[in-house]
Each structure stands twice: as C-alpha cells, then as structure tokens.
C-alpha cells in the first residue's frame, strides 16, 4: 500500500458552500473494509470548523463529533456555519455527507464546536492530570501483523502499555500522511487524526470476541496541542446491557492538554 493523504480534494463548483473530497485507502476502518475509520472524518470536520471561524485571538476549545452511521468510502462533502455568533464565545457546526448509489448525498457525521476568545492567564495556568511517559519510552507497534491495509497503517503508533493490561491503555500516535492533498496538518487536525483510536487501544475486551464501535467523540482542550505526537491515556468501562464509554486524558509533547470521551456500542461477535 502506498501511503496517501486521507482525502483528495475534488474541484466542484457549489453555491451552497460545500467542499468535495474523495477518501483514499488510508481512511479504511479496522472494523470493515467498506467503511472509514472515525479519525479521518473527524479531522475533516475539524478542518471545516477551523476554516469557518479562523481567528488569531480565539481557539476551538470543545469539539463534539456525532457519527450517524458507517461512513462509506465514497465521495463526500463538508460545510460549516456559525450557529451562535459572538465576540468572546461562538458555536459553529459542520456536516459531512457521503454520496449514495442513487446520486444523492446523505448526512453521515456532524460536529459542533465552541470557539472561545483567548486572554493571558499564564500566571494562573495549571493542570491536575498525571504526565504520561514520553513516546521515546514506548515500543513501536506494527499494525501490519494484525490488520489489513488502511488507517492504522498510516499512523505511527508507540505503545507504552500492553493491550488489555490493567490500568489505562497508553499510547502515542503520529500521522504519517496529510489530511487533504499535501496541506500541512494543523495541531487540532493532527490530534483528531489520532484520538478516535482511544476506544481501540484503551480497550480491555478482546477484539477477536467483541466489537465496540463508538457513536461519538467529544474533546475538551484547555491548551492547544503542539508538536507532532499525540499521547492518549484511555480506559473503557462497559455496562451490563451492551453500552460502554471510553474516557481519555490527551497529551502533547509538553504534557496533558485535554480530555476526550466516547460512547460505545458493545457487542459479542
């Protein structure tokens, strides 16, 4: 497999603000080769959110992605709009639609984000999450041994803990490809290109016996990530009736920077 960006842009005029893309094999999920992994679509939605409300004096501080169903490997389109404008606080929404067999488009994922104006709080800065070991302390994982070509092959993975071991599952990830064409990844796009994997690498269930797909991803950041690597310390809980959740502390190369949560649909194979 030749590493490709997650998406290729498609030149198509549209008066309604849609941007069009073709997903590449780099987006293929570990659950089925007919659908995309959750990370690339989430990052594509974030790209649209960032472009909609680009401001040097404000950051996206919370992004929630809802996955409305399996995201196919067909042409897709994205657009976003501000739904609650404001000088200090804004709410912005993005939608991802995929092309259907009949030529129509169907909504497959949405994202909402709060954008907050920044101010100088360096004298009061603090965090209470334990710092995770650096990626240099882990072992590089080789997904080719366990998974067919797709998303997991175009991210460099470093594991700090053994899958299924007691305690949080800790890992670092670094995308090896761009999100769209040859565009450089923004820090937030890089984070979302990795963080949806928290429920997989933080799981205690055997993937050969169970599936645990997430229906959503919510990320809260109190500091914008820096550097090439994204660290995740994740742990999943499963209830008695097929519903679970995965919570994670997110890191960059300077330390903790936020948290994420995912709802899980847990089923025996």
C-alpha positions as CSV (number, residue, x, y, z in Angstrom):
1,X,0.0,0.0,0.0
2,X,1.3,3.4,-1.0
3,X,0.7,6.0,1.7
4,X,-1.8,8.6,0.5
5,X,-3.4,11.6,2.2
6,X,-6.6,10.7,3.9
7,X,-8.6,12.7,1.3
8,X,-8.1,14.1,-2.2
9,X,-9.9,17.4,-2.9
10,X,-12.4,17.4,-5.8
11,X,-12.9,20.5,-7.9
12,X,-16.6,21.1,-8.0
13,X,-18.4,24.4,-8.0
14,X,-21.1,24.8,-5.4
15,X,-23.0,27.9,-4.4
16,X,-24.1,26.4,-1.1
17,X,-20.6,26.3,0.5
18,X,-19.8,22.6,0.2
19,X,-16.3,21.3,-0.3
20,X,-15.9,17.9,-2.0
21,X,-13.4,15.1,-1.3
22,X,-12.6,11.6,-2.3
23,X,-11.5,9.3,0.6
24,X,-8.4,7.2,-0.1
25,X,-7.5,3.7,1.2
26,X,-5.7,5.5,4.1
27,X,-9.2,6.0,5.7
28,X,-10.2,2.4,5.8
29,X,-11.5,1.2,9.2
30,X,-10.3,-1.8,11.2
31,X,-13.9,-2.9,11.7
32,X,-14.8,-3.3,7.9
33,X,-13.0,-2.5,4.7
34,X,-16.2,-0.9,3.3
35,X,-16.2,2.0,5.8
36,X,-13.9,4.8,7.1
37,X,-12.2,4.8,10.4
38,X,-13.7,7.5,12.7
39,X,-10.5,9.6,12.9
40,X,-10.1,10.9,9.3
41,X,-13.8,12.1,9.0
42,X,-13.5,13.7,12.5
43,X,-10.3,15.6,11.4
44,X,-12.0,16.6,8.1
45,X,-14.9,18.1,10.1
46,X,-12.4,19.9,12.3
47,X,-10.7,21.3,9.2
48,X,-14.1,22.8,8.1
49,X,-14.7,24.2,11.6
50,X,-11.3,25.9,11.7
51,X,-11.7,27.4,8.3
52,X,-15.2,28.7,9.1
53,X,-14.1,30.7,12.2
54,X,-10.4,31.3,11.7
55,X,-9.4,33.9,14.3
56,X,-5.9,34.5,15.7
57,X,-7.5,35.6,19.0
58,X,-9.7,32.5,19.6
59,X,-9.4,28.7,19.8
60,X,-11.8,25.8,19.4
61,X,-12.0,24.5,23.0
62,X,-14.6,21.8,22.7
63,X,-15.5,19.7,19.7
64,X,-18.1,17.0,19.7
65,X,-18.4,14.7,16.7
66,X,-21.5,12.5,16.2
67,X,-21.2,9.6,13.8
68,X,-24.6,8.9,12.3
69,X,-23.7,5.5,10.8
70,X,-21.0,3.7,8.9
71,X,-19.2,6.3,6.7
72,X,-18.7,4.8,3.3
73,X,-15.6,5.1,1.0
74,X,-17.5,7.2,-1.5
75,X,-17.1,10.9,-2.5
76,X,-18.1,13.1,0.4
77,X,-18.7,16.8,1.0
78,X,-18.4,19.1,4.0
79,X,-19.6,22.5,5.0
80,X,-19.9,24.5,8.2
81,X,-21.6,27.6,9.6
82,X,-21.7,29.7,12.8
83,X,-24.9,28.9,14.7
84,X,-24.2,31.2,17.7
85,X,-22.1,34.2,16.8
86,X,-20.2,36.3,19.4
87,X,-17.0,38.2,20.0
88,X,-16.0,36.0,23.0
89,X,-17.9,32.8,22.5
90,X,-19.1,31.3,19.3
91,X,-20.8,28.0,18.4
92,X,-20.0,26.5,15.0
93,X,-21.4,23.4,13.3
94,X,-20.1,21.3,10.5
95,X,-21.8,18.5,8.5
96,X,-20.3,15.6,6.5
97,X,-22.3,14.0,3.7
98,X,-21.5,10.9,1.6
99,X,-22.5,10.1,-1.9
100,X,-25.2,7.4,-2.3
101,X,-25.8,4.9,-5.1
102,X,-28.7,7.0,-6.4
103,X,-26.5,10.1,-6.7
104,X,-27.9,11.9,-3.6
105,X,-25.9,12.8,-0.5
106,X,-26.7,11.6,3.0
107,X,-25.5,13.1,6.2
108,X,-23.1,10.6,7.9
109,X,-21.4,12.8,10.6
110,X,-21.8,16.2,12.3
111,X,-19.6,18.3,14.6
112,X,-20.2,21.1,16.9
113,X,-17.5,23.3,18.5
114,X,-17.3,26.1,21.0
115,X,-14.8,28.7,20.0
116,X,-13.6,30.9,22.9
117,X,-11.6,34.1,22.7
118,X,-8.2,33.9,24.3
119,X,-6.7,36.0,27.1
120,X,-3.5,36.0,29.1
121,X,-3.9,33.5,32.0
122,X,-0.3,32.3,32.1
123,X,0.1,33.3,35.8
124,X,-2.8,31.0,36.7
125,X,-2.1,28.1,34.4
126,X,-2.4,24.6,36.0
127,X,-3.3,21.0,35.2
128,X,-4.1,18.1,37.5
129,X,-3.7,15.1,35.2
130,X,-0.6,12.9,35.7
131,X,2.0,13.4,32.9
132,X,2.4,10.3,30.7
133,X,5.8,8.9,29.7
134,X,7.2,10.3,26.5
135,X,6.9,8.4,23.2
136,X,10.6,7.6,23.4
137,X,9.9,5.3,26.3
138,X,7.5,3.0,24.4
139,X,7.7,0.4,21.7
140,X,6.7,0.9,18.1
141,X,3.7,-1.1,17.1
142,X,3.5,-2.9,13.7
143,X,-0.2,-3.0,12.7
144,X,0.6,-5.0,9.5
145,X,0.8,-8.1,11.7
146,X,-2.8,-7.8,12.8
147,X,-4.8,-5.6,10.5
148,X,-5.4,-5.3,6.7
149,X,-4.2,-2.1,5.0
150,X,-6.0,1.1,6.0
151,X,-6.0,3.8,8.6
152,X,-3.9,2.1,11.2
153,X,-1.0,1.7,8.7
154,X,-0.6,5.4,8.0
155,X,-0.2,6.4,11.7
156,X,3.0,5.7,13.6
157,X,2.0,4.1,16.9
158,X,4.1,3.8,20.0
159,X,2.6,1.7,22.9
160,X,3.5,2.5,26.5
161,X,1.3,-0.3,27.9
162,X,0.5,-3.8,26.7
163,X,-3.0,-4.0,25.2
164,X,-5.5,-5.4,27.7
165,X,-3.3,-4.9,30.7
166,X,-4.6,-3.4,34.0
167,X,-4.9,0.3,34.2
168,X,-5.2,2.9,31.4
169,X,-4.1,2.0,27.9
170,X,-1.4,4.5,27.0
171,X,-0.1,5.2,23.5
172,X,1.3,7.9,21.3
173,X,0.3,8.4,17.6
174,X,1.8,10.5,14.8
175,X,0.0,10.6,11.4
176,X,2.4,9.8,8.5
177,X,0.2,11.4,5.9
178,X,-1.6,14.7,5.3
179,X,-5.3,15.1,5.8
180,X,-6.2,16.7,2.4
181,X,-3.8,16.6,-0.5
182,X,-0.4,18.0,0.6
183,X,-1.8,20.5,3.1
184,X,0.1,20.6,6.4
185,X,-1.9,19.3,9.3
186,X,-2.9,21.9,11.9
187,X,-2.4,21.0,15.5
188,X,-6.1,20.3,16.0
189,X,-6.3,18.2,12.8
190,X,-3.4,16.1,13.9
191,X,-5.0,15.5,17.3
192,X,-8.3,14.4,15.7
193,X,-6.4,12.2,13.3
194,X,-5.3,10.1,16.3
195,X,-7.7,10.5,19.3
196,X,-10.7,8.5,17.9
197,X,-8.4,5.4,18.4
198,X,-8.7,5.8,22.2
199,X,-11.5,3.2,22.5
200,X,-9.5,0.7,20.5
201,X,-6.1,0.9,22.2
202,X,-7.6,1.6,25.6
203,X,-9.9,-1.4,25.4
204,X,-9.7,-4.4,27.8
205,X,-12.0,-6.5,25.6
206,X,-10.6,-8.9,23.0
207,X,-11.2,-7.5,19.5
208,X,-11.5,-11.1,18.3
209,X,-14.5,-11.7,20.5
210,X,-16.1,-8.3,20.8
211,X,-16.9,-5.2,18.8
212,X,-17.0,-1.8,20.5
213,X,-17.7,0.9,17.9
214,X,-18.1,4.5,19.1
215,X,-21.0,6.6,18.1
216,X,-19.4,9.9,19.0
217,X,-16.3,11.7,20.1
218,X,-16.1,14.7,22.4
219,X,-12.8,16.5,23.0
220,X,-12.3,19.3,25.6
221,X,-9.0,21.2,25.3
222,X,-7.7,23.7,27.8
223,X,-4.4,24.1,25.9
224,X,-3.8,23.9,22.2
225,X,-1.6,20.9,21.3
226,X,1.9,21.4,20.0
227,X,4.4,19.0,18.3
228,X,4.0,16.1,16.0
229,X,3.0,13.4,18.6
230,X,-0.4,13.0,20.3
231,X,-0.5,10.9,23.5
232,X,-3.6,9.2,24.9
233,X,-4.2,7.6,28.2
234,X,-7.5,5.8,27.8
235,X,-9.7,3.5,29.8
236,X,-13.1,2.0,28.9
237,X,-16.0,1.0,31.1
238,X,-18.7,-1.4,29.9
239,X,-22.2,-1.8,31.4
240,X,-24.3,-5.0,31.6
241,X,-26.5,-4.2,28.6
242,X,-24.3,-3.5,25.7
243,X,-23.3,0.1,26.3
244,X,-19.9,1.4,27.2
245,X,-17.8,4.5,27.3
246,X,-14.1,5.4,26.9
247,X,-12.6,8.3,28.7
248,X,-9.0,9.6,28.0
249,X,-6.5,12.2,29.0
250,X,-4.9,13.7,26.0
251,X,-1.3,14.8,25.8
252,X,1.2,16.5,23.5
253,X,4.9,16.6,23.9
254,X,4.7,19.2,26.7
255,X,2.2,17.3,28.8
256,X,-1.6,16.9,29.3
257,X,-3.7,19.3,27.3
258,X,-7.3,18.0,27.5
259,X,-9.7,15.1,27.7
260,X,-11.9,13.0,25.4
261,X,-14.9,10.8,25.8
262,X,-16.7,8.3,23.5
263,X,-19.9,6.3,23.8
264,X,-19.5,2.7,22.8
265,X,-21.9,0.1,21.3
266,X,-20.6,-3.2,22.7
267,X,-21.5,-6.5,21.0
268,X,-20.2,-10.1,21.1
269,X,-19.1,-11.2,17.7
